[in-house]
Amino acid sequence: MNIGIDIDNVISDYDNCFIKECLLHDKTLRNNGVINIHSSNIFWMFDWTPEEADFFYKNNAERMGANLTPIYHSKEYIDKLKADGHKIIIITVRDDGTWCNPHTLTRTWLSNNHIYYDKLIFTRGASFKLEKCFENNINLMIDDSKMVYLDCIKHNISALLMDTIGNRDISATRVHSWKEIYHFVSLGGWQW
């Protein structure tokens, strides 16, 4: 089976890193901390202006991307999926203009964290992931994007939605860990 896997919030612990960095930065602004814990957008958790949020993101996204930690057991379960005979195709939206050199940064991060993949695909936006799924005969897509999940389901590509604060407003086949992902795949939760 060809398994498509997103990076941020699926392999890398992006949101948790992002929240920690925002909390540190908030201390240099007004030091009000989180004011809206239930927000679906990390920036809306703080009392920052759109300009402050934009400035923070533009000046920190690449540094944070290079220093992310992998989600617990992501490497081990990706290795198990490969050992079980599946093809691992990483499909990421890291080519959207946010970072200066996303290809080198991403390949370096994957290498430094010993994350196996058969193919690495960069797109300029979530809307392009469905096209890449078709081009690469993806049987299962694992992502945290509601848009990608719903596009895949609509076009008969099995999908798992990694649970994040930004995607809890839709009904989905939701997973919370790599153990759950492996369980779904190894038990053949779908007809491929």
C-alpha positions in Angstrom: 0.0 0.0 0.0 1.1 3.6 -0.7 0.8 5.7 2.4 1.0 9.4 2.2 2.1 11.2 5.3 2.2 14.9 6.2 5.1 16.2 8.3 3.9 19.0 10.6 1.6 17.8 13.4 1.9 14.2 11.9 5.6 13.4 12.1 6.8 16.6 13.8 5.3 18.0 17.0 4.7 21.4 15.4 1.8 22.8 17.4 3.3 22.0 20.8 6.6 23.7 19.7 4.7 26.6 18.2 2.7 27.2 21.4 5.8 27.1 23.6 7.5 29.6 21.3 4.4 31.8 21.3 4.3 31.8 25.1 8.0 32.9 25.2 7.3 35.6 22.7 4.2 36.8 24.5 6.3 37.6 27.5 8.1 40.2 25.3 4.8 41.8 24.2 2.2 42.2 27.0 2.8 39.0 29.0 -0.9 38.1 29.1 -0.3 34.5 28.2 -3.1 32.4 26.8 -6.4 34.2 26.9 -8.5 31.9 24.8 -7.5 28.2 25.5 -10.4 26.9 23.3 -9.3 28.7 20.1 -8.8 26.6 17.0 -6.0 28.9 15.9 -2.9 29.2 18.0 -2.5 33.0 17.3 -6.1 33.6 18.5 -5.1 32.1 21.8 -3.2 35.3 22.5 -4.2 38.9 22.5 -1.8 39.7 19.6 -2.7 42.0 16.7 -2.7 40.4 13.2 0.5 42.4 12.6 2.2 41.0 15.7 1.3 37.5 14.8 2.5 37.9 11.2 5.8 39.4 12.4 6.3 36.6 14.9 5.6 33.9 12.3 7.8 35.4 9.5 10.7 35.8 11.9 10.5 32.4 13.6 8.9 29.8 11.4 12.1 28.6 9.7 14.1 28.4 13.0 11.2 26.5 14.6 10.9 24.2 11.6 14.6 23.2 11.9 14.3 22.4 15.6 11.0 20.5 15.8 10.9 17.3 17.7 9.3 14.2 16.2 6.0 13.1 17.5 6.3 10.3 20.0 7.1 7.0 18.2 6.6 8.4 14.7 9.9 7.1 13.6 9.4 3.6 15.1 6.0 3.2 13.5 7.0 4.5 10.1 9.8 2.0 10.2 7.3 -0.8 11.1 5.0 0.3 8.2 8.0 0.1 5.8 9.0 -3.3 7.2 5.4 -4.5 6.6 5.9 -3.7 3.0 4.2 -0.3 2.6 5.6 2.5 0.6 6.1 5.7 2.6 5.5 8.9 0.6 5.8 12.2 2.6 3.7 15.0 1.1 4.2 18.4 2.7 3.1 22.0 2.1 6.5 23.3 3.1 7.0 24.9 -0.4 4.5 27.7 0.2 7.0 30.5 0.4 7.2 30.7 4.2 10.8 29.4 4.4 13.9 30.4 2.4 15.0 26.8 1.6 12.3 24.4 2.6 13.8 21.5 0.6 17.2 21.5 2.3 15.7 22.2 5.8 13.1 19.4 5.4 15.5 16.8 4.1 18.0 17.7 6.8 15.4 17.5 9.5 14.1 14.1 8.2 17.7 12.8 8.0 18.7 14.1 11.5 15.7 12.4 13.0 16.2 9.2 11.0 12.7 9.3 9.4 12.4 6.9 6.6 10.7 7.7 3.3 10.6 6.3 -0.2 9.6 9.7 -1.7 9.4 13.3 -0.5 6.9 15.6 -2.3 6.6 19.4 -1.7 3.5 21.3 -2.6 2.6 25.0 -2.5 -0.7 24.5 -0.6 -3.0 22.0 0.9 -5.2 22.2 -2.2 -2.4 20.5 -4.2 -2.1 17.5 -2.0 -5.0 15.7 -3.5 -3.4 16.0 -7.0 -0.2 14.5 -5.5 -2.2 11.7 -3.9 -3.6 10.7 -7.3 -0.2 11.1 -9.1 1.4 8.7 -6.5 -1.5 6.2 -6.2 -1.9 7.0 -2.5 -4.1 4.4 -0.8 -4.1 6.1 2.6 -3.3 9.8 3.5 -2.4 10.7 7.1 -2.7 14.5 7.6 -3.8 17.1 10.2 -5.4 19.3 7.6 -9.2 19.2 7.5 -9.1 20.3 3.9 -6.8 17.5 2.9 -8.8 14.9 4.9 -12.1 15.9 3.4 -10.7 16.1 -0.2 -9.3 12.6 0.1 -12.5 11.2 1.5 -14.6 12.9 -1.2 -12.4 11.4 -3.9 -12.3 7.8 -2.4 -8.9 8.0 -0.9 -8.8 6.6 2.6 -7.6 9.1 5.2 -6.8 9.5 8.8 -6.9 12.9 10.5 -4.3 13.5 13.2 -6.0 15.3 16.0 -5.0 18.9 16.6 -6.6 21.9 18.1 -7.3 23.3 14.6 -9.3 20.4 13.3 -11.7 19.3 16.0 -14.8 20.8 14.4 -15.3 18.1 11.9 -16.3 14.4 12.1 -13.5 12.3 10.9 -11.6 9.0 11.3 -9.3 10.7 13.9 -6.1 9.4 15.4 -4.2 10.7 18.4 -0.9 8.7 18.2 1.3 6.7 15.9 0.3 3.6 17.8 -3.3 4.2 16.7 -2.2 4.9 13.1 -0.3 1.6 13.0 -3.2 -0.2 14.6 -5.6 1.0 11.8 -3.2 0.1 9.0 -2.0 -3.3 10.4 -5.6 -4.4 11.1 -6.7 -3.4 7.7 -9.3 -0.9 8.8 -10.3 -0.3 5.1 -10.9 -2.0 1.9 -7.9 -1.0 -0.4 
